[in-house]
């Protein structure tokens, strides 16, 4: 199974919510954790290890900060990563500007496959291969995946992670991610840390409209770090006037633009389809 299909699962199955009590009850407070028996603490630690390895099984690498978003506890994250490194399941790499990344090993992939009951993914973190130019973009996508999973989204896939033989030509555009909302709406997501040029958006919008007409997804969510950039991206796209759709220069109609929505990272997990 190729990596894109390996990701096409219900992310809620990764257990991305807060750590639950021994009987699956409400999230535990610090006092409740302190009162746990040794057996209960061991069970909670195993569940955290499962979450991290299940997440890295598809992401391959991430940062300690993103893992803290996954587990909700910085101290627990540090201790857990140290244990995984000790067991040879992950590695920690120092990268420029005082940053670190946590990457899964092939041993980690084998354990992850057993823990989640899925096929073995023959990919591991490679030292020195983290693309610094897109590091923040990748981490924003990972945080968004975690937040959306906690809100009940599923089927998160990365369209660019397909075998070379299946990749489209140079004129294709692949969204940053595809996901399914709790209401069953399949959407494409574009993480926009900075706005692009109008020329670039004309190309991208045309490819999105082609994909929507093929039934690959229903709409596109442009999600940005803050309201100012949301406003900027929306203004550029709504001001385009035309785009190349199906190889033909086409005037963009209101119906075309209705397929695109613009919101902040914080608002994305609670997105609802437009009412027509």
ROLOVEX-863728 format. One record per residue: residue number from 1; residue in three letters; x, y, z of N, C-alpha, C in turn. Coordinates in Angstrom, 3 decimals. Layout:
NUM|ALA|X|Y|Z|X|Y|Z|X|Y|Z
...
This chain:
1|UNK|0.857|-1.191|0.000|0.000|0.000|0.000|0.887|1.232|0.000
2|UNK|0.578|2.231|-0.863|1.440|3.406|-0.953|1.213|4.323|0.245
3|UNK|2.158|5.260|0.534|2.066|6.101|1.730|0.798|6.919|1.806
4|UNK|0.281|7.384|0.662|-0.938|8.202|0.714|-2.108|7.379|1.240
5|UNK|-2.234|6.128|0.770|-3.318|5.278|1.253|-3.079|4.857|2.691
6|UNK|-1.812|4.725|3.079|-1.515|4.345|4.459|-2.021|5.391|5.436
7|UNK|-2.116|6.647|4.999|-2.596|7.718|5.859|-4.109|7.798|5.893
8|UNK|-4.796|7.180|4.919|-6.247|7.347|4.769|-6.986|6.500|5.803
9|UNK|-6.953|6.943|7.033|-7.639|6.259|8.124|-8.352|7.306|8.955
10|UNK|-9.181|6.861|9.873|-9.807|7.785|10.806|-8.765|8.182|11.840
11|UNK|-8.333|9.460|11.819|-7.308|9.893|12.752|-7.766|9.821|14.195
12|UNK|-9.064|9.806|14.403|-9.534|9.674|15.778|-9.091|8.329|16.349
13|UNK|-8.797|7.364|15.445|-8.312|6.068|15.909|-6.902|6.131|16.443
14|UNK|-6.176|7.223|16.171|-4.840|7.372|16.721|-4.898|7.802|18.179
15|UNK|-6.092|8.094|18.683|-6.194|8.496|20.085|-5.586|9.843|20.330
16|UNK|-5.971|10.858|19.544|-5.322|12.155|19.651|-5.950|13.066|20.689
17|UNK|-6.910|12.572|21.448|-7.488|13.385|22.506|-6.591|13.375|23.733
18|UNK|-7.025|14.005|24.823|-6.236|14.015|26.053|-6.136|12.626|26.661
19|UNK|-5.134|12.438|27.520|-4.961|11.150|28.183|-6.165|10.896|29.076
20|UNK|-6.786|9.723|28.958|-7.990|9.401|29.713|-7.638|8.605|30.970
21|UNK|-8.607|8.512|31.835|-8.432|7.727|33.047|-8.396|6.242|32.747
22|UNK|-8.060|5.414|33.740|-7.924|3.972|33.515|-9.168|3.335|32.941
23|UNK|-10.350|3.866|33.257|-11.583|3.281|32.750|-12.097|4.032|31.535
24|UNK|-11.242|4.899|30.930|-11.648|5.630|29.746|-12.500|6.831|30.062
25|UNK|-12.433|7.332|31.305|-13.246|8.464|31.702|-12.631|9.783|31.283
26|UNK|-12.901|10.826|32.079|-12.442|12.168|31.736|-10.934|12.254|31.807
27|UNK|-10.379|13.317|31.181|-8.944|13.540|31.205|-8.470|13.674|32.651
28|UNK|-7.276|13.120|32.954|-6.801|13.084|34.324|-6.088|14.365|34.703
29|UNK|-6.302|14.836|35.916|-5.580|15.975|36.449|-4.243|15.497|36.987
30|UNK|-3.351|16.466|37.315|-2.063|16.096|37.884|-2.214|15.327|39.166
31|UNK|-3.185|15.713|40.013|-3.418|15.020|41.277|-3.888|13.590|41.035
32|UNK|-4.768|13.434|40.015|-5.274|12.089|39.722|-4.149|11.193|39.222
33|UNK|-3.258|11.767|38.388|-2.126|10.980|37.890|-1.245|10.540|39.041
34|UNK|-1.007|11.457|40.016|-0.164|11.125|41.157|-0.767|9.988|41.978
35|UNK|-2.101|9.898|41.996|-2.779|8.874|42.788|-2.889|7.530|42.061
36|UNK|-2.457|7.472|40.815|-2.561|6.234|40.054|-1.651|5.156|40.625
37|UNK|-2.051|3.917|40.466|-1.187|2.807|40.849|-0.073|2.668|39.820
38|UNK|0.925|1.892|40.154|2.032|1.655|39.221|1.515|1.045|37.924
39|UNK|0.594|0.092|38.039|0.055|-0.563|36.842|-0.696|0.439|35.968
40|UNK|-1.426|1.356|36.596|-2.164|2.360|35.834|-1.213|3.334|35.137
41|UNK|-0.142|3.721|35.838|0.843|4.627|35.220|1.516|3.958|34.033
42|UNK|1.818|2.682|34.165|2.440|1.954|33.059|1.490|1.875|31.867
43|UNK|0.198|1.655|32.136|-0.787|1.579|31.054|-0.914|2.927|30.358
44|UNK|-0.923|4.021|31.137|-1.005|5.358|30.545|0.229|5.648|29.700
45|UNK|1.396|5.235|30.157|2.628|5.466|29.395|2.615|4.669|28.101
46|UNK|2.110|3.432|28.150|2.034|2.633|26.920|1.110|3.292|25.900
47|UNK|0.009|3.881|26.389|-0.919|4.549|25.475|-0.254|5.775|24.836
48|UNK|0.530|6.520|25.598|1.246|7.674|25.036|2.255|7.225|23.986
49|UNK|2.970|6.148|24.268|3.929|5.618|23.287|3.198|5.211|22.001
50|UNK|2.035|4.587|22.173|1.274|4.168|20.997|0.874|5.381|20.151
51|UNK|0.413|6.444|20.819|0.012|7.644|20.092|1.156|8.241|19.296
52|UNK|2.290|8.373|19.950|3.440|8.995|19.292|3.909|8.150|18.116
53|UNK|4.030|6.846|18.315|4.495|5.986|17.227|3.472|5.916|16.101
54|UNK|2.179|5.913|16.427|1.144|5.912|15.392|1.209|7.203|14.574
55|UNK|1.464|8.314|15.234|1.582|9.604|14.549|2.821|9.622|13.656
56|UNK|3.960|9.198|14.183|5.205|9.206|13.414|5.214|8.150|12.315
57|UNK|4.375|7.151|12.447|4.298|6.112|11.416|4.038|6.731|10.047
58|UNK|3.206|7.764|10.005|2.913|8.426|8.731|3.660|9.737|8.559
59|UNK|3.907|10.442|9.661|4.574|11.744|9.550|6.091|11.605|9.374
60|UNK|6.662|10.525|9.848|8.096|10.201|9.779|8.912|11.060|10.743
61|UNK|8.739|12.366|10.722|9.449|13.215|11.684|8.548|14.364|12.115
62|UNK|8.865|14.918|13.275|8.127|16.066|13.789|9.033|16.781|14.782
63|UNK|8.492|17.754|15.495|9.261|18.463|16.512|8.702|18.130|17.894
64|UNK|9.503|18.332|18.941|8.982|18.124|20.292|7.744|18.981|20.575
65|UNK|7.696|20.192|20.019|6.539|21.049|20.231|5.264|20.461|19.665
66|UNK|5.342|19.849|18.483|4.161|19.221|17.889|3.743|18.008|18.720
67|UNK|4.708|17.235|19.199|4.364|16.086|20.043|3.705|16.540|21.344
68|UNK|4.116|17.702|21.846|3.470|18.244|23.034|2.005|18.568|22.731
69|UNK|1.723|19.063|21.517|0.334|19.300|21.115|-0.451|17.996|21.073
70|UNK|0.220|16.933|20.680|-0.426|15.621|20.597|-0.755|15.065|21.978
71|UNK|0.209|15.194|22.915|0.049|14.595|24.241|-0.491|15.564|25.281
72|UNK|-0.288|16.870|25.065|-0.810|17.870|25.985|0.006|18.079|27.242
73|UNK|1.260|17.601|27.267|2.079|17.718|28.476|3.546|17.754|28.062
74|UNK|4.198|18.919|28.238|5.582|19.065|27.782|6.531|18.145|28.536
75|UNK|6.368|18.064|29.869|7.257|17.213|30.649|7.112|15.750|30.275
76|UNK|5.867|15.309|30.116|5.619|13.912|29.738|6.179|13.627|28.353
77|UNK|6.095|14.626|27.458|6.619|14.442|26.101|8.123|14.219|26.135
78|UNK|8.832|15.033|26.919|10.292|14.897|27.008|10.688|13.530|27.546
79|UNK|10.013|13.101|28.597|10.337|11.791|29.181|10.015|10.659|28.218
80|UNK|8.898|10.785|27.518|8.497|9.736|26.585|9.489|9.627|25.432
81|UNK|9.884|10.777|24.874|10.841|10.760|23.759|12.160|10.147|24.209
82|UNK|12.607|10.491|25.416|13.864|9.916|25.923|13.762|8.393|25.993
83|UNK|12.616|7.886|26.436|12.434|6.438|26.503|12.411|5.793|25.135
84|UNK|11.777|6.448|24.164|11.721|5.907|22.806|13.100|5.901|22.160
85|UNK|13.895|6.930|22.452|15.278|6.964|21.944|16.077|5.825|22.556
86|UNK|15.932|5.633|23.855|16.638|4.555|24.559|16.309|3.188|23.956
87|UNK|15.042|3.011|23.534|14.614|1.733|22.977|14.884|1.605|21.482
88|UNK|15.484|2.636|20.883|15.817|2.576|19.466|14.640|2.764|18.532
89|UNK|13.531|3.306|19.032|12.331|3.455|18.211|12.263|4.809|17.513
90|UNK|12.927|5.808|18.070|13.029|7.122|17.435|14.440|7.643|17.617
91|UNK|14.773|8.654|16.842|16.042|9.376|17.003|15.710|10.852|17.150
92|UNK|16.582|11.581|17.818|16.454|13.032|17.936|17.620|13.661|17.200
93|UNK|17.301|14.572|16.285|18.329|15.236|15.478|18.343|16.731|15.773
94|UNK|19.538|17.256|16.014|19.709|18.702|16.151|19.788|19.313|14.761
95|UNK|19.007|20.349|14.524|19.033|21.053|13.248|19.377|22.514|13.523
96|UNK|19.678|23.306|12.491|20.090|24.693|12.715|19.083|25.521|13.518
97|UNK|19.618|26.612|14.084|18.827|27.574|14.855|18.307|26.988|16.166
98|UNK|19.050|26.015|16.711|18.713|25.465|18.007|17.472|24.598|18.033
99|UNK|17.033|24.128|16.875|15.831|23.311|16.792|16.192|21.830|16.861
100|UNK|15.202|21.026|17.171|15.350|19.574|17.182|14.171|18.948|16.460
101|UNK|14.393|17.790|15.857|13.301|17.005|15.309|13.389|15.588|15.867
102|UNK|12.238|14.956|15.958|12.134|13.573|16.427|11.686|12.731|15.244
103|UNK|12.478|11.732|14.885|12.152|10.912|13.726|12.049|9.439|14.077
104|UNK|11.166|8.746|13.387|10.967|7.327|13.655|12.031|6.491|12.947
105|UNK|12.441|5.391|13.568|13.368|4.440|12.967|12.586|3.289|12.350
106|UNK|13.277|2.420|11.634|12.595|1.247|11.085|12.113|0.317|12.200
107|UNK|12.887|0.221|13.293|12.405|-0.539|14.450|11.126|0.086|14.988
108|UNK|11.104|1.423|15.020|9.900|2.122|15.461|8.721|1.843|14.555
109|UNK|8.986|1.766|13.253|7.912|1.460|12.304|7.358|0.057|12.544
110|UNK|8.238|-0.866|12.844|7.783|-2.242|13.098|6.897|-2.297|14.335
111|UNK|7.309|-1.600|15.390|6.511|-1.571|16.618|5.197|-0.838|16.378
112|UNK|5.248|0.279|15.639|4.031|1.048|15.346|3.019|0.199|14.577
113|UNK|3.508|-0.555|13.595|2.607|-1.401|12.809|1.892|-2.410|13.697
114|UNK|2.633|-2.992|14.641|2.020|-3.963|15.553|1.020|-3.289|16.493
115|UNK|1.352|-2.095|16.961|0.490|-1.402|17.919|-0.830|-0.975|17.306
116|UNK|-0.804|-0.540|16.040|-2.043|-0.037|15.418|-2.701|-1.077|14.522
117|UNK|-2.061|-2.241|14.382|-2.650|-3.302|13.571|-2.699|-2.982|12.095
118|UNK|-1.665|-2.277|11.612|-1.598|-1.899|10.198|-0.329|-2.478|9.577
119|UNK|-0.235|-2.300|8.248|0.928|-2.828|7.550|2.195|-2.040|7.910
120|UNK|3.331|-2.679|7.773|4.628|-2.062|8.041|4.924|-1.008|6.977
121|UNK|5.340|0.179|7.429|5.733|1.260|6.512|7.254|1.290|6.451
122|UNK|7.808|1.010|5.295|9.263|0.895|5.154|9.910|2.254|4.912
123|UNK|9.600|3.204|5.774|10.203|4.532|5.703|10.636|4.946|7.093
124|UNK|11.819|5.531|7.178|12.333|6.002|8.457|12.960|7.382|8.270
125|UNK|13.129|8.072|9.380|13.755|9.392|9.327|15.205|9.270|8.864
126|UNK|15.606|10.162|7.970|16.984|10.196|7.478|17.651|11.466|7.993
127|UNK|18.741|11.301|8.712|19.468|12.433|9.270|19.909|13.390|8.164
128|UNK|19.765|14.674|8.417|20.205|15.683|7.464|19.250|15.919|6.314
129|UNK|18.068|15.307|6.350|17.141|15.430|5.220|15.907|16.275|5.540
130|UNK|15.884|16.917|6.691|14.737|17.766|7.019|14.844|19.060|6.207
131|UNK|13.838|19.386|5.388|13.889|20.598|4.562|13.612|21.845|5.406
132|UNK|14.658|22.587|5.732|14.501|23.732|6.627|13.574|24.793|6.052
133|UNK|13.552|24.934|4.713|12.736|25.973|4.078|11.248|25.758|4.314
134|UNK|10.844|24.497|4.497|9.411|24.191|4.673|9.117|23.580|6.045
135|UNK|10.072|23.708|6.982|9.900|23.104|8.307|8.651|23.629|9.006
136|UNK|8.494|24.953|9.056|7.353|25.525|9.774|6.033|25.165|9.092
137|UNK|6.034|25.147|7.766|4.824|24.763|7.030|4.420|23.335|7.380
138|UNK|5.404|22.441|7.399|5.130|21.039|7.732|4.605|20.910|9.160
139|UNK|5.208|21.641|10.092|4.763|21.557|11.478|3.363|22.151|11.651
140|UNK|3.055|23.217|10.922|1.701|23.774|10.969|0.684|22.745|10.476
141|UNK|1.030|22.032|9.413|0.140|20.981|8.910|-0.070|19.888|9.955
142|UNK|0.999|19.504|10.629|0.889|18.466|11.643|0.015|18.914|12.814
143|UNK|0.204|20.159|13.259|-0.647|20.678|14.342|-2.112|20.737|13.907
144|UNK|-2.320|21.118|12.655|-3.683|21.182|12.139|-4.301|19.788|12.093
145|UNK|-3.533|18.805|11.685|-4.021|17.421|11.669|-4.450|16.989|13.068
146|UNK|-3.623|17.299|14.068|-3.946|16.923|15.443|-5.218|17.618|15.910
147|UNK|-5.309|18.934|15.662|-6.487|19.693|16.098|-7.754|19.190|15.412
148|UNK|-7.660|18.896|14.118|-8.839|18.409|13.389|-9.232|17.013|13.861
149|UNK|-8.256|16.159|14.149|-8.565|14.817|14.656|-9.299|14.895|15.987
150|UNK|-8.873|15.809|16.856|-9.543|15.975|18.145|-10.982|16.449|17.964
151|UNK|-11.246|17.160|16.838|-12.596|17.656|16.551|-13.432|16.647|15.781
152|UNK|-12.868|15.449|15.520|-13.641|14.401|14.873|-13.405|14.226|13.385
153|UNK|-12.421|14.933|12.821|-12.098|14.753|11.402|-11.373|13.425|11.224
154|UNK|-11.403|12.909|9.998|-10.696|11.670|9.694|-10.197|11.647|8.262
155|UNK|-9.646|10.487|7.872|-9.203|10.293|6.498|-8.157|11.270|6.038
156|UNK|-7.275|11.707|6.939|-6.254|12.708|6.598|-5.205|12.078|5.688
157|UNK|-4.989|12.669|4.536|-3.977|12.173|3.599|-3.156|13.332|3.066
158|UNK|-1.931|13.012|2.649|-1.044|13.986|2.016|-0.891|13.590|0.549
159|UNK|-1.539|14.294|-0.369|-1.508|13.897|-1.784|-0.121|13.878|-2.406
160|UNK|0.841|14.622|-1.834|2.173|14.634|-2.436|2.985|13.401|-2.056
161|UNK|2.483|12.588|-1.120|3.233|11.415|-0.683|2.739|10.176|-1.414
162|UNK|2.975|10.163|-2.688|2.630|9.015|-3.522|3.880|8.580|-4.265
163|UNK|3.935|7.337|-4.709|5.101|6.886|-5.462|5.352|7.764|-6.684
164|UNK|6.607|7.903|-7.059|6.971|8.723|-8.208|6.196|8.311|-9.450
165|UNK|5.985|7.005|-9.621|5.279|6.509|-10.806|3.838|6.995|-10.877
166|UNK|3.267|7.388|-9.710|1.878|7.822|-9.686|1.737|9.334|-9.659
167|UNK|2.856|10.060|-9.571|2.768|11.508|-9.501|2.393|12.081|-10.861
168|UNK|1.566|13.117|-10.826|1.121|13.762|-12.068|2.246|14.609|-12.646
169|UNK|2.009|15.128|-13.818|3.024|15.910|-14.506|3.248|17.272|-13.885
170|UNK|4.101|18.039|-14.520|4.496|19.332|-13.964|3.345|20.324|-13.904
171|UNK|2.293|20.103|-14.682|1.158|21.023|-14.681|0.134|20.701|-13.606
172|UNK|0.395|19.666|-12.787|-0.563|19.284|-11.753|-0.328|20.113|-10.495
173|UNK|-1.348|20.162|-9.663|-1.197|20.776|-8.343|-1.809|19.837|-7.334
174|UNK|-1.082|19.582|-6.254|-1.578|18.732|-5.188|-1.786|19.582|-3.943
175|UNK|-2.972|19.553|-3.343|-3.198|20.320|-2.110|-2.300|19.808|-0.989
176|UNK|-2.167|20.616|0.055|-1.327|20.209|1.182|-1.877|18.968|1.866
177|UNK|-3.194|18.864|1.958|-3.806|17.707|2.613|-5.238|17.543|2.135
178|UNK|-5.746|16.333|2.291|-7.167|16.038|2.102|-7.678|15.452|3.414
179|UNK|-8.920|15.776|3.756|-9.486|15.249|4.996|-11.003|15.216|4.882
180|UNK|-11.624|14.476|5.790|-13.075|14.355|5.829|-13.580|14.927|7.147
181|UNK|-14.531|15.862|7.059|-15.078|16.495|8.253|-15.991|15.530|9.002
182|UNK|-16.355|15.857|10.241|-17.276|14.981|10.985|-18.612|14.772|10.272
183|UNK|-18.985|15.720|9.397|-20.237|15.591|8.641|-20.062|14.817|7.339
184|UNK|-18.853|14.311|7.089|-18.621|13.503|5.901|-18.265|14.277|4.651
185|UNK|-17.881|15.546|4.786|-17.510|16.353|3.629|-16.020|16.194|3.365
186|UNK|-15.677|15.788|2.146|-14.277|15.637|1.771|-13.758|16.984|1.281
187|UNK|-12.697|17.480|1.915|-12.179|18.805|1.581|-10.682|18.733|1.320
188|UNK|-10.199|19.712|0.551|-8.766|19.917|0.380|-8.355|21.056|1.292
189|UNK|-7.163|20.958|1.863|-6.655|22.015|2.724|-5.363|22.579|2.154
190|UNK|-5.259|23.896|2.174|-4.054|24.601|1.764|-3.595|25.461|2.933
191|UNK|-2.433|25.157|3.476|-1.873|25.960|4.559|-1.080|27.109|3.944
192|UNK|-1.536|28.331|4.205|-0.926|29.523|3.617|-0.263|30.352|4.714
193|UNK|1.011|30.122|4.922|1.744|30.944|5.890|1.954|32.352|5.349
194|UNK|2.105|32.457|4.028|2.227|33.753|3.360|1.438|33.690|2.055
195|UNK|0.809|34.799|1.630|0.061|34.794|0.369|0.989|34.586|-0.832
196|UNK|0.439|33.987|-1.879|1.155|33.793|-3.136|0.769|34.908|-4.112
197|UNK|1.397|34.903|-5.271|1.075|35.899|-6.285|-0.239|35.543|-6.975
198|UNK|-0.872|36.545|-7.586|-2.115|36.297|-8.320|-1.885|35.291|-9.442
199|UNK|-0.739|35.396|-10.109|-0.441|34.467|-11.205|-0.422|33.029|-10.702
200|UNK|0.188|32.802|-9.553|0.260|31.458|-9.006|-1.122|30.967|-8.604
201|UNK|-1.918|31.838|-7.986|-3.260|31.431|-7.563|-4.154|31.107|-8.761
202|UNK|-3.986|31.808|-9.872|-4.805|31.487|-11.055|-4.546|30.055|-11.509
203|UNK|-3.295|29.658|-11.458|-2.942|28.280|-11.826|-3.551|27.298|-10.830
204|UNK|-3.355|27.569|-9.541|-3.802|26.633|-8.501|-5.323|26.510|-8.480
205|UNK|-6.040|27.641|-8.562|-7.501|27.585|-8.524|-8.068|26.785|-9.683
206|UNK|-7.464|26.943|-10.864|-7.928|26.163|-12.008|-7.800|24.679|-11.766
207|UNK|-6.673|24.262|-11.170|-6.470|22.838|-10.887|-7.444|22.355|-9.815
208|UNK|-7.722|23.196|-8.826|-8.697|22.811|-7.801|-10.088|22.641|-8.409
209|UNK|-10.496|23.558|-9.263|-11.825|23.453|-9.871|-11.923|22.216|-10.755
210|UNK|-10.825|21.871|-11.431|-10.806|20.626|-12.208|-11.023|19.419|-11.293
211|UNK|-10.307|19.402|-10.144|-10.415|18.272|-9.214|-11.809|18.190|-8.590
212|UNK|-12.399|19.339|-8.279|-13.749|19.362|-7.712|-14.749|18.791|-8.717
213|UNK|-14.585|19.141|-9.975|-15.493|18.638|-11.008|-15.306|17.139|-11.247
214|UNK|-14.110|16.629|-10.936|-13.883|15.188|-11.031|-14.406|14.462|-9.792
215|UNK|-14.853|15.205|-8.800|-15.389|14.598|-7.590|-14.350|14.177|-6.574
216|UNK|-13.113|14.699|-6.676|-12.067|14.300|-5.739|-12.292|14.897|-4.357
217|UNK|-12.874|16.073|-4.292|-13.261|16.712|-3.039|-14.296|17.779|-3.351
218|UNK|-14.958|18.290|-2.301|-16.082|19.206|-2.501|-15.685|20.675|-2.496
219|UNK|-14.662|21.005|-1.709|-14.264|22.403|-1.597|-12.834|22.480|-1.091
220|UNK|-12.312|23.711|-1.043|-10.928|23.948|-0.641|-10.928|24.934|0.523
221|UNK|-10.227|24.584|1.594|-10.086|25.467|2.740|-8.689|26.068|2.731
222|UNK|-8.617|27.380|2.568|-7.351|28.094|2.718|-7.241|28.510|4.177
223|UNK|-6.276|27.928|4.879|-6.161|28.167|6.307|-4.835|28.859|6.611
224|UNK|-4.891|29.918|7.413|-3.754|30.810|7.653|-3.492|30.968|9.150
225|UNK|-2.286|31.408|9.516|-1.963|31.554|10.940|-2.810|32.578|11.680
226|UNK|-3.268|33.635|10.991|-4.007|34.692|11.689|-5.004|35.354|10.744
227|UNK|-5.853|36.209|11.332|-6.934|36.849|10.577|-6.405|37.772|9.488
228|UNK|-5.273|38.437|9.724|-4.727|39.353|8.722|-4.367|38.620|7.440
229|UNK|-3.735|37.453|7.581|-3.363|36.697|6.389|-4.575|36.027|5.748
230|UNK|-5.559|35.664|6.557|-6.811|35.155|5.984|-7.408|36.214|5.067
231|UNK|-7.471|37.442|5.544|-8.043|38.543|4.769|-7.243|38.783|3.501
232|UNK|-5.906|38.725|3.594|-5.062|38.949|2.429|-5.244|37.896|1.357
233|UNK|-5.248|36.612|1.754|-5.404|35.527|0.785|-6.779|35.605|0.132
234|UNK|-7.812|35.863|0.923|-9.157|35.977|0.365|-9.240|37.117|-0.648
235|UNK|-8.633|38.253|-0.330|-8.688|39.408|-1.221|-8.011|39.113|-2.558
236|UNK|-6.873|38.427|-2.524|-6.167|38.101|-3.767|-7.003|37.150|-4.611
237|UNK|-7.520|36.097|-3.999|-8.268|35.089|-4.759|-9.580|35.653|-5.295
238|UNK|-10.273|36.419|-4.511|-11.537|37.003|-4.981|-11.308|38.090|-6.027
239|UNK|-10.093|38.587|-6.108|-9.789|39.600|-7.105|-9.152|39.078|-8.375
240|UNK|-9.018|37.761|-8.494|-8.339|37.180|-9.657|-9.079|37.466|-10.970
241|UNK|-10.376|37.283|-10.957|-11.167|37.519|-12.170|-11.260|36.332|-13.094
242|UNK|-10.150|35.618|-13.279|-10.170|34.460|-14.187|-9.100|33.465|-13.770
243|UNK|-9.228|32.252|-14.294|-8.264|31.184|-14.039|-8.319|30.201|-15.196
244|UNK|-7.286|29.406|-15.340|-7.251|28.407|-16.405|-7.876|27.126|-15.875
245|UNK|-9.062|26.808|-16.360|-9.817|25.640|-15.910|-9.993|24.687|-17.088
246|UNK|-9.542|23.462|-16.932|-9.659|22.497|-18.022|-8.910|22.940|-19.267
247|UNK|-7.816|23.665|-19.063|-6.999|24.124|-20.186|-7.536|25.357|-20.889
248|UNK|-8.622|25.934|-20.362|-9.243|27.102|-20.994|-9.274|28.260|-20.000
249|UNK|-8.904|29.458|-20.474|-8.978|30.638|-19.622|-10.450|30.971|-19.375
250|UNK|-10.861|30.943|-18.117|-12.270|31.058|-17.759|-12.480|32.179|-16.745
251|UNK|-13.546|32.941|-16.947|-13.918|33.945|-15.963|-14.475|33.237|-14.732
252|UNK|-13.974|33.623|-13.561|-14.427|33.001|-12.324|-15.777|33.576|-11.912
253|UNK|-16.725|32.694|-11.671|-18.060|33.108|-11.267|-18.195|33.015|-9.746
254|UNK|-19.291|33.537|-9.235|-19.547|33.423|-7.805|-19.677|31.959|-7.400
255|UNK|-20.255|31.155|-8.281|-20.386|29.717|-7.996|-19.017|29.059|-7.895
256|UNK|-18.067|29.482|-8.747|-16.709|28.948|-8.660|-16.079|29.306|-7.316
257|UNK|-16.182|30.583|-6.938|-15.547|31.051|-5.706|-16.198|30.478|-4.462
258|UNK|-17.442|30.017|-4.572|-18.116|29.396|-3.431|-17.455|28.090|-3.008
259|UNK|-16.633|27.529|-3.881|-15.932|26.289|-3.546|-14.713|26.544|-2.657
260|UNK|-14.408|27.816|-2.377|-13.217|28.159|-1.598|-13.623|28.903|-0.330
261|UNK|-13.025|28.496|0.778|-13.299|29.167|2.041|-11.964|29.536|2.684
262|UNK|-11.994|30.555|3.556|-10.768|31.131|4.109|-10.940|31.289|5.611
263|UNK|-10.016|30.739|6.384|-10.150|30.781|7.830|-8.801|30.587|8.499
264|UNK|-8.763|30.873|9.779|-7.518|30.750|10.532|-7.290|29.310|10.961
265|UNK|-6.056|29.019|11.397|-5.764|27.688|11.928|-6.736|27.341|13.056
266|UNK|-6.956|28.295|13.963|-7.800|28.022|15.129|-9.237|27.698|14.734
267|UNK|-9.724|28.311|13.665|-11.118|28.117|13.263|-11.324|26.889|12.377
268|UNK|-10.257|26.362|11.816|-10.399|25.273|10.840|-11.070|24.020|11.398
269|UNK|-10.711|23.535|12.604|-11.352|22.295|13.088|-12.863|22.394|13.223
270|UNK|-13.389|23.620|13.392|-14.834|23.796|13.578|-15.532|24.279|12.307
271|UNK|-14.866|24.169|11.174|-15.434|24.636|9.914|-16.718|23.890|9.570
272|UNK|-17.677|24.627|9.016|-18.928|24.053|8.532|-19.139|24.455|7.081
273|UNK|-19.707|23.580|6.247|-19.966|23.929|4.838|-20.901|25.126|4.723
274|UNK|-20.728|25.881|3.657|-21.624|27.008|3.408|-23.018|26.500|3.096
275|UNK|-24.004|27.249|3.554|-25.387|26.908|3.241|-25.789|27.614|1.933
276|UNK|-26.394|26.852|1.021|-26.794|27.419|-0.274|-28.309|27.501|-0.353
